[in-house]
Amino acid sequence: MTKVIADTRKAFSRALCELAESDDRILGMSADMGYIIAEYMRTFPERFINVGISEPNLVGMASGLAVSGMIPFVTTMSCFLSLRACEQIRTDVCYANSNVKIVGTAGGTAYGNQGNTHMALEDIAVVSSFANMVVLVPADGVATQEAVKAAAEYEGPVYIRIGRGVTPIVYEDDYSFNGEKMEFRIGGSNTLREGSDVTIIAAGCVMVHNALEAAKLLESDGISARVIDMYSVKPLDRDAILKSANETRAIVTVEDHQLRGGLGSAVCQIVAEENPIRIKCLGVPDTFVPIAEHDELLRRYSLDAKGIAKAAVSVIS
């Protein structure tokens, strides 16, 4: 059995190497953070470009290279990509519908000990507002590899949000869960656990793992919780959301992101239009968060297993 890569950055680099071996159009680009794709940089140095600390230049160059026929994967930290290069993502990539893949690392509060300058709590809200953009938020290293492959096959802009360092493993090495092979597709989701009382919809590193742990806590209290890995935040799996709205009493959304403009907002819009039921959205409220370790911040905003379980109990009470 292949050893699962728990570090999403290394998983991204490995997937990029595999793609580059069979496709000469694959190109890796970074803004002075080549270590994110270190394996790729060592293996394909002639197809790696480091533009220095210049995120707008990174994205603008990538758009031009895409027009010339390349498939550029640009990467640096999510906070810098989504904010410093915002105009270039909107105009050079999305407006032009360029075949550029943007991979932001350390999403959410992952760099909580570095302060708000290094936290990406608005990135999904920003990039998902742009027409033509696909937004993928894989749950672990295995899912990251699947996301990278799906992005390469898709013709158009894609934003992939991954984690920082090692994150909890959700999927087996062949992208199975509890022995069942999953399919990663743009616009899809994975129902990892069935339930009849409440549905927990989560996206991203740590969040999906914590949602599964919360479901176990709820089960011990006699509450049946469905858990959905909503890895495709744009487009959303509308059918899975409405199925849950019809079959369970309430929904809890879980994301390491600002509450405005993220997963919860998108789920609420679909449910409100089709089948309004009680929803509790968990995430970071309208505030700048304090400097703290990642785990501490997740507990603070009820994004740990206990906090998620407590929210689920409250929404069905």
Kinemage of the C-alpha trace (Angstrom):
@kinemage 1
@onewidth
@group {chain A} dominant
@subgroup {mainchain}
@vectorlist {calphas} color= white
{ca met a 1} P 0.000 0.000 0.000
{ca thr a 2} L 1.267 3.487 -0.894
{ca lys a 3} L 1.986 5.625 2.129
{ca val a 4} L -0.506 8.472 2.455
{ca ile a 5} L 1.080 11.940 2.254
{ca ala a 6} L -0.295 13.817 5.259
{ca asp a 7} L 1.306 17.149 4.300
{ca thr a 8} L -0.990 18.742 1.706
{ca arg a 9} L 1.844 20.815 0.272
{ca lys a 10} L 3.930 17.689 -0.381
{ca ala a 11} L 0.850 15.974 -1.793
{ca phe a 12} L 0.363 18.897 -4.190
{ca ser a 13} L 3.994 18.698 -5.271
{ca arg a 14} L 3.773 14.937 -5.834
{ca ala a 15} L 0.627 15.289 -7.945
{ca leu a 16} L 2.256 18.047 -9.989
{ca cys a 17} L 5.250 15.782 -10.671
{ca glu a 18} L 2.980 12.974 -11.838
{ca leu a 19} L 1.141 15.322 -14.173
{ca ala a 20} L 4.358 16.828 -15.541
{ca glu a 21} L 5.777 13.403 -16.382
{ca ser a 22} L 3.092 12.882 -19.009
{ca asp a 23} L 2.238 16.460 -20.016
{ca asp a 24} L 4.887 18.950 -21.137
{ca arg a 25} L 2.414 21.817 -20.702
{ca ile a 26} L 2.474 21.568 -16.894
{ca leu a 27} L 4.386 24.455 -15.335
{ca gly a 28} L 5.061 25.234 -11.673
{ca met a 29} L 5.308 28.863 -10.536
{ca ser a 30} L 5.810 30.502 -7.153
{ca ala a 31} L 6.381 33.856 -5.494
{ca asp a 32} L 9.548 33.134 -3.520
{ca met a 33} L 8.008 30.051 -1.871
{ca gly a 34} L 9.320 27.264 -4.064
{ca tyr a 35} L 9.643 24.956 -1.059
{ca ile a 36} L 5.870 24.427 -1.297
{ca ile a 37} L 6.500 22.306 -4.384
{ca ala a 38} L 10.069 21.261 -3.540
{ca glu a 39} L 9.841 17.820 -5.149
{ca tyr a 40} L 8.539 19.301 -8.384
{ca met a 41} L 11.189 22.056 -8.336
{ca arg a 42} L 13.968 19.443 -8.025
{ca thr a 43} L 12.489 17.116 -10.634
{ca phe a 44} L 11.507 19.685 -13.263
{ca pro a 45} L 13.776 22.727 -12.713
{ca glu a 46} L 13.393 23.748 -16.361
{ca arg a 47} L 9.622 24.019 -15.850
{ca phe a 48} L 9.686 26.026 -12.635
{ca ile a 49} L 9.554 29.826 -12.396
{ca asn a 50} L 10.143 31.820 -9.211
{ca val a 51} L 9.042 35.428 -9.738
{ca gly a 52} L 10.143 36.605 -6.284
{ca ile a 53} L 7.885 38.377 -3.812
{ca ser a 54} L 5.538 39.706 -6.473
{ca glu a 55} L 2.171 37.964 -6.406
{ca pro a 56} L 0.496 40.218 -9.018
{ca asn a 57} L 3.378 39.500 -11.396
{ca leu a 58} L 3.061 35.778 -10.652
{ca val a 59} L -0.594 35.651 -11.680
{ca gly a 60} L -0.208 37.994 -14.638
{ca met a 61} L 2.668 35.950 -16.063
{ca ala a 62} L 0.701 32.760 -15.550
{ca ser a 63} L -2.211 34.120 -17.563
{ca gly a 64} L 0.086 34.963 -20.461
{ca leu a 65} L 1.714 31.540 -20.336
{ca ala a 66} L -1.726 29.904 -20.330
{ca val a 67} L -2.630 31.821 -23.494
{ca ser a 68} L 0.534 30.390 -25.075
{ca gly a 69} L -0.643 26.855 -24.342
{ca met a 70} L 0.932 26.057 -20.970
{ca ile a 71} L -0.997 24.880 -17.889
{ca pro a 72} L 0.533 26.939 -15.081
{ca phe a 73} L 0.050 26.004 -11.427
{ca val a 74} L 0.868 29.080 -9.345
{ca thr a 75} L 1.323 28.797 -5.610
{ca thr a 76} L 2.073 30.758 -2.487
{ca met a 77} L 0.159 31.436 0.721
{ca ser a 78} L -3.604 31.846 0.325
{ca cys a 79} L -3.700 35.250 2.017
{ca phe a 80} L -1.151 36.731 -0.384
{ca leu a 81} L -2.608 35.176 -3.534
{ca ser a 82} L -6.212 36.180 -2.912
{ca leu a 83} L -5.516 39.728 -1.712
{ca arg a 84} L -2.269 40.975 -3.254
{ca ala a 85} L -3.097 39.471 -6.653
{ca cys a 86} L -6.845 40.048 -6.462
{ca glu a 87} L -7.071 42.306 -9.521
{ca gln a 88} L -4.914 39.991 -11.628
{ca ile a 89} L -6.990 36.948 -10.654
{ca arg a 90} L -10.191 38.779 -11.544
{ca thr a 91} L -9.096 40.449 -14.788
{ca asp a 92} L -6.134 38.533 -16.206
{ca val a 93} L -7.367 35.065 -15.248
{ca cys a 94} L -11.143 34.990 -14.724
{ca tyr a 95} L -12.239 37.679 -17.191
{ca ala a 96} L -9.948 36.156 -19.819
{ca asn a 97} L -11.039 32.647 -18.731
{ca ser a 98} L -7.367 31.660 -18.716
{ca asn a 99} L -6.401 28.077 -17.984
{ca val a 100} L -4.546 29.003 -14.783
{ca lys a 101} L -4.566 26.895 -11.608
{ca ile a 102} L -4.068 28.829 -8.375
{ca val a 103} L -3.073 26.864 -5.283
{ca gly a 104} L -3.203 28.751 -1.993
{ca thr a 105} L -1.535 27.182 1.028
{ca ala a 106} L -2.189 27.636 4.752
{ca gly a 107} L -5.865 28.483 4.343
{ca gly a 108} L -7.874 29.854 7.252
{ca thr a 109} L -6.250 30.209 10.666
{ca ala a 110} L -3.423 27.755 9.920
{ca tyr a 111} L -0.841 30.529 10.476
{ca gly a 112} L -2.618 31.786 13.571
{ca asn a 113} L 0.673 32.251 15.420
{ca gln a 114} L 1.856 34.665 12.694
{ca gly a 115} L -1.062 37.052 13.056
{ca asn a 116} L -3.745 38.400 10.741
{ca thr a 117} L -1.326 39.345 7.966
{ca his a 118} L -0.689 35.643 7.370
{ca met a 119} L -4.210 34.274 7.845
{ca ala a 120} L -6.508 33.645 4.879
{ca leu a 121} L -10.026 34.150 6.179
{ca glu a 122} L -11.426 35.969 3.144
{ca asp a 123} L -9.861 34.068 0.241
{ca ile a 124} L -12.853 31.876 -0.642
{ca ala a 125} L -15.223 34.856 -0.465
{ca val a 126} L -12.937 36.851 -2.767
{ca val a 127} L -12.153 34.288 -5.463
{ca ser a 128} L -15.574 32.624 -5.527
{ca ser a 129} L -17.150 35.992 -6.386
{ca phe a 130} L -15.348 36.017 -9.745
{ca ala a 131} L -17.181 34.587 -12.765
{ca asn a 132} L -15.565 31.521 -14.399
{ca met a 133} L -13.658 30.572 -11.221
{ca val a 134} L -13.908 27.048 -9.767
{ca val a 135} L -13.088 26.743 -6.052
{ca leu a 136} L -11.891 23.430 -4.551
{ca val a 137} L -11.110 22.837 -0.864
{ca pro a 138} L -9.730 19.300 -0.371
{ca ala a 139} L -9.852 17.622 3.041
{ca asp a 140} L -6.362 16.091 3.236
{ca gly a 141} L -3.280 15.083 1.259
{ca val a 142} L -4.992 12.341 -0.733
{ca ala a 143} L -7.884 14.641 -1.649
{ca thr a 144} L -5.361 17.343 -2.573
{ca gln a 145} L -3.795 15.050 -5.161
{ca glu a 146} L -7.243 14.351 -6.593
{ca ala a 147} L -8.037 18.079 -6.692
{ca val a 148} L -4.820 18.878 -8.558
{ca lys a 149} L -5.556 16.196 -11.156
{ca ala a 150} L -9.148 17.409 -11.578
{ca ala a 151} L -7.915 20.993 -11.979
{ca ala a 152} L -5.431 19.966 -14.678
{ca glu a 153} L -8.175 18.241 -16.657
{ca tyr a 154} L -10.529 21.217 -16.378
{ca glu a 155} L -10.238 23.951 -18.996
{ca gly a 156} L -10.429 27.246 -17.108
{ca pro a 157} L -9.486 29.007 -13.859
{ca val a 158} L -9.345 26.909 -10.676
{ca tyr a 159} L -8.506 27.942 -7.109
{ca ile a 160} L -7.409 25.165 -4.734
{ca arg a 161} L -7.106 25.911 -1.027
{ca ile a 162} L -4.829 23.531 0.911
{ca gly a 163} L -3.370 23.412 4.411
{ca arg a 164} L -0.137 24.110 6.209
{ca gly a 165} L 2.113 21.142 6.927
{ca val a 166} L 0.705 17.856 8.184
{ca thr a 167} L -3.078 17.730 8.611
{ca pro a 168} L -5.350 14.870 9.783
{ca ile a 169} L -5.851 12.064 7.275
{ca val a 170} L -9.429 11.456 6.110
{ca tyr a 171} L -9.051 9.281 3.011
{ca glu a 172} L -7.127 6.108 2.285
{ca asp a 173} L -4.314 6.190 -0.273
{ca asp a 174} L -6.607 5.299 -3.216
{ca tyr a 175} L -9.128 8.008 -2.269
{ca ser a 176} L -11.368 5.558 -0.444
{ca phe a 177} L -13.260 6.097 2.781
{ca asn a 178} L -14.063 3.067 4.938
{ca gly a 179} L -13.244 0.879 1.948
{ca glu a 180} L -15.532 2.708 -0.488
{ca lys a 181} L -13.820 4.304 -3.489
{ca met a 182} L -14.731 7.955 -3.885
{ca glu a 183} L -14.880 10.113 -6.999
{ca phe a 184} L -13.458 13.639 -7.003
{ca arg a 185} L -15.291 15.788 -9.519
{ca ile a 186} L -15.830 19.504 -9.892
{ca gly a 187} L -19.306 20.243 -8.546
{ca gly a 188} L -19.343 17.085 -6.422
{ca ser a 189} L -19.149 16.113 -2.758
{ca asn a 190} L -18.683 12.985 -0.661
{ca thr a 191} L -21.184 11.786 1.921
{ca leu a 192} L -18.831 10.158 4.408
{ca arg a 193} L -21.412 9.213 6.980
{ca glu a 194} L -25.178 8.780 6.758
{ca gly a 195} L -27.487 10.262 9.376
{ca ser a 196} L -31.109 11.221 9.899
{ca asp a 197} L -31.134 13.941 12.581
{ca val a 198} L -28.656 16.561 11.415
{ca thr a 199} L -26.285 17.091 8.492
{ca ile a 200} L -22.786 18.476 9.022
{ca ile a 201} L -21.374 20.003 5.824
{ca ala a 202} L -17.648 20.719 6.059
{ca ala a 203} L -14.906 21.745 3.669
{ca gly a 204} L -11.139 21.680 3.931
{ca cys a 205} L -8.207 20.419 5.946
{ca val a 206} L -8.965 19.666 9.604
{ca met a 207} L -12.617 20.729 9.169
{ca val a 208} L -13.818 17.486 7.562
{ca his a 209} L -11.864 15.453 10.108
{ca asn a 210} L -13.368 17.425 12.993
{ca ala a 211} L -16.864 17.014 11.522
{ca leu a 212} L -16.405 13.238 11.509
{ca glu a 213} L -15.182 13.304 15.106
{ca ala a 214} L -18.186 15.441 16.066
{ca ala a 215} L -20.506 12.860 14.491
{ca lys a 216} L -18.987 10.209 16.756
{ca leu a 217} L -19.617 12.373 19.818
{ca leu a 218} L -23.206 12.931 18.708
{ca glu a 219} L -23.723 9.211 18.145
{ca ser a 220} L -22.771 8.537 21.759
{ca asp a 221} L -25.647 10.858 22.730
{ca gly a 222} L -28.096 9.100 20.441
{ca ile a 223} L -27.991 11.722 17.656
{ca ser a 224} L -27.595 10.520 14.073
{ca ala a 225} L -25.377 12.909 12.082
{ca arg a 226} L -24.742 12.853 8.355
{ca val a 227} L -21.313 14.193 7.322
{ca ile a 228} L -20.628 15.644 3.877
{ca asp a 229} L -17.201 16.612 2.570
{ca met a 230} L -18.161 19.596 0.378
{ca tyr a 231} L -14.786 19.817 -1.361
{ca ser a 232} L -16.233 21.702 -4.346
{ca val a 233} L -17.284 25.046 -2.880
{ca lys a 234} L -17.939 26.512 -6.339
{ca pro a 235} L -19.838 25.006 -8.008
{ca leu a 236} L -21.622 23.415 -5.033
{ca asp a 237} L -23.260 19.995 -5.049
{ca arg a 238} L -26.789 21.393 -4.963
{ca asp a 239} L -28.411 17.939 -5.035
{ca ala a 240} L -26.528 16.721 -1.945
{ca ile a 241} L -27.492 19.859 -0.022
{ca leu a 242} L -31.180 19.646 -0.907
{ca lys a 243} L -31.228 15.903 -0.186
{ca ser a 244} L -29.935 16.639 3.304
{ca ala a 245} L -32.447 19.456 3.748
{ca asn a 246} L -35.223 17.000 2.885
{ca glu a 247} L -33.964 14.046 4.910
{ca thr a 248} L -32.540 15.607 8.097
{ca arg a 249} L -33.919 18.138 10.556
{ca ala a 250} L -31.154 20.723 10.335
{ca ile a 251} L -27.775 21.563 8.800
{ca val a 252} L -24.502 22.716 10.358
{ca thr a 253} L -21.802 24.144 8.063
{ca val a 254} L -18.160 24.091 9.135
{ca glu a 255} L -15.359 26.183 7.616
{ca asp a 256} L -12.076 27.777 8.668
{ca his a 257} L -13.074 31.062 7.014
{ca gln a 258} L -15.059 34.213 7.611
{ca leu a 259} L -18.782 33.495 7.932
{ca arg a 260} L -19.585 36.017 5.201
{ca gly a 261} L -19.067 34.810 1.657
{ca gly a 262} L -17.885 31.281 2.361
{ca leu a 263} L -19.333 27.774 2.397
{ca gly a 264} L -22.083 28.566 4.904
{ca ser a 265} L -23.359 31.545 2.921
{ca ala a 266} L -23.526 29.473 -0.264
{ca val a 267} L -25.346 26.592 1.443
{ca cys a 268} L -27.834 29.005 3.050
{ca gln a 269} L -28.627 30.563 -0.323
{ca ile a 270} L -29.504 27.184 -1.845
{ca val a 271} L -31.565 26.020 1.135
{ca ala a 272} L -33.413 29.344 1.447
{ca glu a 273} L -34.429 29.185 -2.203
{ca glu a 274} L -35.598 25.573 -2.205
{ca asn a 275} L -36.399 24.124 1.230
{ca pro a 276} L -35.800 26.370 4.243
{ca ile a 277} L -34.775 24.471 7.382
{ca arg a 278} L -32.734 25.432 10.441
{ca ile a 279} L -29.061 26.065 9.681
{ca lys a 280} L -26.150 26.897 11.962
{ca cys a 281} L -23.029 28.232 10.252
{ca leu a 282} L -19.721 27.793 12.064
{ca gly a 283} L -16.724 29.890 11.105
{ca val a 284} L -14.940 33.083 12.073
{ca pro a 285} L -17.341 35.962 12.872
{ca asp a 286} L -16.958 39.575 11.744
{ca thr a 287} L -13.684 40.171 13.553
{ca phe a 288} L -9.914 40.031 13.225
{ca val a 289} L -8.780 37.030 15.224
{ca pro a 290} L -6.180 37.113 18.008
{ca ile a 291} L -2.697 35.706 17.538
{ca ala a 292} L -2.785 32.107 18.745
{ca glu a 293} L -1.982 28.546 17.746
{ca his a 294} L -4.237 26.941 15.164
{ca asp a 295} L -5.885 24.467 17.559
{ca glu a 296} L -6.624 27.234 20.049
{ca leu a 297} L -8.330 29.343 17.404
{ca leu a 298} L -10.421 26.409 16.203
{ca arg a 299} L -11.659 25.862 19.762
{ca arg a 300} L -12.346 29.575 20.168
{ca tyr a 301} L -14.684 29.603 17.160
{ca ser a 302} L -16.313 26.192 17.848
{ca leu a 303} L -14.547 24.537 14.911
{ca asp a 304} L -13.215 21.633 16.985
{ca ala a 305} L -15.161 18.390 17.335
{ca lys a 306} L -16.782 19.387 20.637
{ca gly a 307} L -17.830 22.787 19.317
{ca ile a 308} L -19.334 21.285 16.177
{ca ala a 309} L -21.233 18.669 18.192
{ca lys a 310} L -22.568 21.351 20.547
{ca ala a 311} L -23.799 23.409 17.580
{ca ala a 312} L -25.528 20.358 16.120
{ca val a 313} L -27.346 19.688 19.374
{ca ser a 314} L -28.491 23.308 19.627
{ca val a 315} L -29.803 23.494 16.069
{ca ile a 316} L -32.061 20.444 16.455
{ca ser a 317} L -33.253 21.276 19.982
